[in-house]
Every structure is written in structure tokens, then in C-alpha cells.
Amino acid sequence: MLTNILIVVLILMLIGALPNWPHSANWGYLPSGTLGVVLIILLVLLVTGRI
């Protein structure tokens, strides 16, 4: 249950971090890079069985 919620939240955050909208055009790679790192950490935790 918690894994599904985390995946949905990460997908929504990734969509919000894309530089397609005027408010996020000048953010650069920071939001999507941060979300990528969080996603990699979650994948490692899933593979090792911690989640």
C-alpha cells in the first residue's frame, strides 16, 4: 500500500517538475534531478527488500 502511494506521488512530482510551464522554465535540472535520485533510492530499497 505504501509503495503504491509513493509511486503515485513520485509520478505527480515528476510531471510537476518538467520545465513545460512558465513558472518552472528557469528551474533547470534541480527538480527532475532530485526526483531521479529519490527514485533510484526507492528502487534500491525495493530491490533489497527494505520496503
Phi and psi in degrees as GROMACS dihedral restraints (atoms count N, CA, C in turn):
[ dihedral_restraints ]
;  ai    aj    ak    al  type     phi  dphi    fc
    3     4     5     6     1   -66.3    20    10
    4     5     6     7     1   -35.5    20    10
    6     7     8     9     1   -64.2    20    10
    7     8     9    10     1   -42.2    20    10
    9    10    11    12     1   -63.5    20    10
   10    11    12    13     1   -41.5    20    10
   12    13    14    15     1   -64.3    20    10
   13    14    15    16     1   -42.2    20    10
   15    16    17    18     1   -63.2    20    10
   16    17    18    19     1   -40.1    20    10
   18    19    20    21     1   -65.6    20    10
   19    20    21    22     1   -43.7    20    10
   21    22    23    24     1   -63.8    20    10
   22    23    24    25     1   -43.2    20    10
   24    25    26    27     1   -64.5    20    10
   25    26    27    28     1   -41.9    20    10
   27    28    29    30     1   -63.8    20    10
   28    29    30    31     1   -39.6    20    10
   30    31    32    33     1   -65.1    20    10
   31    32    33    34     1   -42.7    20    10
   33    34    35    36     1   -65.2    20    10
   34    35    36    37     1   -38.4    20    10
   36    37    38    39     1   -67.8    20    10
   37    38    39    40     1   -36.8    20    10
   39    40    41    42     1   -66.2    20    10
   40    41    42    43     1   -41.2    20    10
   42    43    44    45     1   -64.8    20    10
   43    44    45    46     1   -40.3    20    10
   45    46    47    48     1   -69.8    20    10
   46    47    48    49     1   -23.6    20    10
   48    49    50    51     1   -87.8    20    10
   49    50    51    52     1   -10.1    20    10
   51    52    53    54     1   -65.3    20    10
   52    53    54    55     1   136.5    20    10
   54    55    56    57     1   -80.7    20    10
   55    56    57    58     1    49.8    20    10
   57    58    59    60     1   -95.2    20    10
   58    59    60    61     1   -22.0    20    10
   60    61    62    63     1   -99.5    20    10
   61    62    63    64     1   151.3    20    10
   63    64    65    66     1   -59.3    20    10
   64    65    66    67     1   -33.1    20    10
   66    67    68    69     1   -71.4    20    10
   67    68    69    70     1   -19.2    20    10
   69    70    71    72     1  -116.1    20    10
   70    71    72    73     1    12.9    20    10
   72    73    74    75     1   -69.0    20    10
   73    74    75    76     1   -30.3    20    10
   75    76    77    78     1   -98.2    20    10
   76    77    78    79     1     9.2    20    10
   78    79    80    81     1   -75.0    20    10
   79    80    81    82     1   -25.8    20    10
   81    82    83    84     1    77.9    20    10
   82    83    84    85     1  -147.8    20    10
   84    85    86    87     1   -93.0    20    10
   85    86    87    88     1    -0.5    20    10
   87    88    89    90     1   -59.9    20    10
   88    89    90    91     1   -52.2    20    10
   90    91    92    93     1   -64.0    20    10
   91    92    93    94     1   -45.9    20    10
   93    94    95    96     1   -71.4    20    10
   94    95    96    97     1   -32.4    20    10
   96    97    98    99     1   -67.4    20    10
   97    98    99   100     1   -40.9    20    10
   99   100   101   102     1   -64.2    20    10
  100   101   102   103     1   -43.1    20    10
  102   103   104   105     1   -65.9    20    10
  103   104   105   106     1   -34.7    20    10
  105   106   107   108     1   -63.7    20    10
  106   107   108   109     1   -41.4    20    10
  108   109   110   111     1   -65.1    20    10
  109   110   111   112     1   -42.6    20    10
  111   112   113   114     1   -62.5    20    10
  112   113   114   115     1   -41.1    20    10
  114   115   116   117     1   -64.7    20    10
  115   116   117   118     1   -40.6    20    10
  117   118   119   120     1   -64.1    20    10
  118   119   120   121     1   -41.6    20    10
  120   121   122   123     1   -62.2    20    10
  121   122   123   124     1   -43.7    20    10
  123   124   125   126     1   -64.8    20    10
  124   125   126   127     1   -38.7    20    10
  126   127   128   129     1   -64.8    20    10
  127   128   129   130     1   -40.6    20    10
  129   130   131   132     1   -63.9    20    10
  130   131   132   133     1   -41.5    20    10
  132   133   134   135     1   -64.7    20    10
  133   134   135   136     1   -37.0    20    10
  135   136   137   138     1   -66.9    20    10
  136   137   138   139     1   -42.3    20    10
  138   139   140   141     1   -66.1    20    10
  139   140   141   142     1   -39.1    20    10
  141   142   143   144     1   -79.8    20    10
  142   143   144   145     1    -9.2    20    10
  144   145   146   147     1    85.3    20    10
  145   146   147   148     1    17.1    20    10
  147   148   149   150     1   -78.9    20    10
  148   149   150   151     1   -22.5    20    10
